[in-house]
Amino acid sequence: MNTPNKIEDFRDAICQADPELTEADAKILADNPGPIRELLFSQFKGKMWASTLIVYFYILLFTVGAIYCGIQFFSAETVKDWIMYSVGFAGSIGIISVTKLWYWMLANRNAITREVKRLELQVARLTEKIEGK
């Protein structure tokens, strides 16, 4: 038997190995995190909800700053102003990128943690079934 290299393959292998899965087990294995909206707003349910709120605020703040710098860049008349607004625009975009990377790493960590918990539960239930025989 080849080793599964994807989570879906692993789920399928578990389901095939134990055809007597209960409905609750099948629901746990098939449970998807849902639409992207649920994934985005699930970050506000944990201990770091305040940090996530601050990150959203900074993303909004620097987006407004980048738009302002972009508009002012095209209405500027001196080279000094062009440099100032272009650096402001690039810096704002850089900060937005870093905060979004942090946010997506947090979302990825939560998704992996959720998947590991599902697998632990499934292994515990399979262990109980094996010991019960």
N, C-alpha and C positions, 0 to 999 in steps of 0.2 A: 504494500500500500504506500503510495507516495505521500509525503508530508505536505499538509495544506500550508500555503504561504499567504493566504488572505483570511481575514476574519470571517468572511462569508463562507469560504470553504471549510473553515473550522466549525462553524455553526452547522453546516450541512453534514459534516462528519459526525458530530455529536448526535444529530437527529437520526442519522442512519444507524449509528451504533446502538441506540436505545429507542426502538420503535414505540415503547410504552410511555412516552413523554406525556405528562399531563397537559391539560390546556393552559395552565398557568406557566408551565415551563416553556411551552411553545410561544406564549405571548412574550415572555422575557427575552427569548432568543430572537424573536421577530421584531421586537420593539425598536422603532426608529426614533431618533430625537425629534422628528417632526420637521415642519417647515423652517426655513431660515430665520423667521421671526422668533420662533421659540428658542432657537440656538442663540440668537443675539441677546434676547432678554433673559435667558437663563443665568447670565452672569450677574444679574442683580439679586439672585436668590441666595448666594453664598455669603461667606464672611467678608468678601472683598467688594461688596456692593457699593460702598462709599468710594473706594478707589476707582471703580468702573465709572461711577457717576462723574468723578473729577476728570477722568480721561475723556469722557464724552464732552464735557465742558471745554477742555483744552482743544479738542479736535474742532469744535465749533468756533472757538475763539481764533485759532490759527487759520481756519478756513476763511473767516471774515478778513483776517489780516492779509492772507494771500490774495484774495480778490481785490482788496483795497490797494495793495502794492502793485498788482497787475494793472489796474485802472490808472493809477498815478504814474506808472512807468510810461504809458503811452501818451500821457498829457504833459510829461516833464520836458523841459527844454535844454537843460544843461547835462553835460556828461556826468557830473557829480550826482545829480538827481537820478539819472539812469542807473548808475552803479548802486546807489543807496536802495532804490526800489527793487532792483533785480536781486540784490543780496537779501532783502527782506522777503521777497517772494520765494526765493530758493530755500531760505531758512525756514519759512513757514511750511513749505511743502515737505522739507526734511523732517521737521518735528511731527507733522501729521503722519508721515510714513512710519516713524518710530513708534508713535502711540498706537497706530493701527496694528503694527506688528506685535506689540505687547498684548493688545486685546485679543488678537487671533491666537497667540500662543496660550493665553488663558483659556480661551474657548476650546482649543485643541486638548489642553490638559484636562479640562472637565469632561470632554467627550471620551478620552482614553480612560479616565478614572471610572466613568459610568460603564464602559465596556468591560473593564477588568472586574468590576463588581458583579456584572451579569455573569461573566465566566466563572467567578468564584462561587456564586450561587448555584450555577449549573453543575460544577464539579462536586460541590457538597451534596447536592441531590443525587447525583450519580453514585457517589460514595455510599450514601445511605441505602440506595437500592442494591448495591453490590454486597454490602455487609448484611443486609436483610435476607439475602438468599441463603 
